[in-house]
Amino acid sequence: MKVRFTEQMRGFYGVGAPGYDTGEMLGQTDGVRLHFQLTISSVDVDGVVGDPAHRMRAEGTIVCKEFGPVGIPVT
């Protein structure tokens, strides 16, 4: 059996921030938004359930004006 799900995360990005919490505050102040969409999938749901180390496929994009004008592919 196959399994597939997609998650979207949206927030702010602070250039050079030492941590995510500081990055969020800096990003809000500077108006720098970040959007991340990731799809996780596997053709072997039994393997996923039975083995915590089972690998799944991850694909998506990161969109942030600080990274360029188009989304960056993630694998």
C-alpha positions in Angstrom: 0.0 0.0 0.0 1.2 3.6 -0.8 1.1 6.6 1.4 1.5 10.3 0.5 0.9 13.6 2.3 1.8 17.2 1.7 2.5 19.8 4.4 2.8 23.6 4.0 4.6 25.8 6.4 4.6 29.6 6.3 6.5 32.1 8.4 9.2 34.7 8.4 13.0 34.5 7.7 15.6 36.7 9.3 18.8 36.9 7.3 21.7 35.8 9.6 19.6 35.1 12.6 21.3 32.8 15.1 18.0 30.8 15.8 14.5 30.3 14.5 12.9 32.5 17.2 15.1 35.5 16.4 14.7 34.8 12.7 11.0 35.0 13.0 11.1 38.4 14.8 13.7 39.8 12.3 11.7 38.5 9.4 8.5 40.1 10.7 10.3 43.4 11.1 11.9 43.2 7.7 8.8 41.7 6.0 10.7 38.7 4.7 8.3 35.8 4.4 9.2 32.1 3.8 7.0 29.4 2.4 7.9 25.7 2.4 5.9 22.9 0.8 6.9 19.3 1.2 5.3 16.1 0.0 6.3 12.9 1.8 5.6 9.5 0.1 6.4 5.8 0.3 5.3 2.8 -1.8 5.6 0.6 1.3 3.4 1.8 4.2 4.0 -1.5 6.1 7.8 -0.8 6.0 7.2 2.7 7.3 5.0 1.4 10.2 7.3 -1.6 11.0 10.7 0.1 10.8 11.4 3.6 12.4 14.5 3.8 10.2 12.5 3.2 6.9 13.2 5.9 4.4 10.5 7.9 2.7 10.7 10.2 -0.4 10.6 14.0 0.3 10.0 16.5 -2.5 9.0 20.2 -2.4 9.9 23.8 -2.7 11.1 26.7 -0.6 9.9 30.2 -1.6 11.6 33.2 -0.1 12.6 36.5 -1.8 16.0 36.3 -0.1 16.8 33.0 -1.9 15.8 34.3 -5.4 12.8 35.0 -7.6 11.6 31.4 -8.0 11.0 28.5 -5.7 14.0 26.3 -4.8 13.5 22.6 -5.3 14.0 20.3 -2.2 14.6 16.6 -2.3 
